[in-house]
Structure formats: C-alpha cells, structure tokens
C-alpha cells in the first residue's frame, strides 16, 4: 500500500471543496486515505423535495462522489475518472442534519474501478448504500493538479 502525501491530500481537498458543484450541494471532502474517502453534506432546505424529505439525487451525488474520491487516491498521477455505472439502495428517508459519505475501493484495474459508498445519517445509522464503476481516463487531470505536491511520499 502506498502512502499519500498529506500536502497533496490538503491540496486536493482545497480544489474539490472550492468546486462549484460541491459548493452548490454544500458537500465537503473531509478526508482521504489510500482507497478511502470521507465526505459530508450539511443538509438544508435546498436539499428537500416537495414532500419535505431529502431528494434522492442528493444521496446519489454523495454516493458517486465518495466512490470517486476513494478510487482517485489509487489512480496514477495525471489520471482522472468518470462514472460509467452506479447502483444505489435507499434505506431510510432523511429530513435534516449531517449526511456522511464513506467511500472504499473494492478494486481498481487499468481502465475500470469499482468502489462502494455508505451514507450515514447524523446518528450513525446507514441511510443508503451504493456501488459505482468508474473509468480511468489517462488524459484527464484535476484542476490545478500541476500546482499540487507529489501524490505519494
């Protein structure tokens, strides 16, 4: 197992958390480790559908992002990812609080990766579970990647 450079992790978190979509969703990349990610959303009224529950798309976004960033820790430098398939099970409705997304790599190959995501409500209960298949794109790089320190120690 390779060790991630903490300065690289801090730089990636800064880039990701400044991303317009993450800001729109109030989503935060809180942590990265080899093959793992931790993200969160502070749920607000903007996340609710007309019945007063958190819209399923919010959970889907968090499942996708948690899987993505877990896999990203293991991709070669200079490579990006894009989701090609996702499976999601909603296990309990959400109304408010903090939603935590925990991503974990199942397997990363040369061209495809598979990761799972567990979404926990603010009480630590499993609210949703999903898997995502992502394609490795050697020519896609993170915004500002050239300004980041090396990925590995």
Order of alpha helices (4+ residues) and beta strands (2+ residues): alpha-alpha-beta-beta-alpha-beta-beta-beta-beta
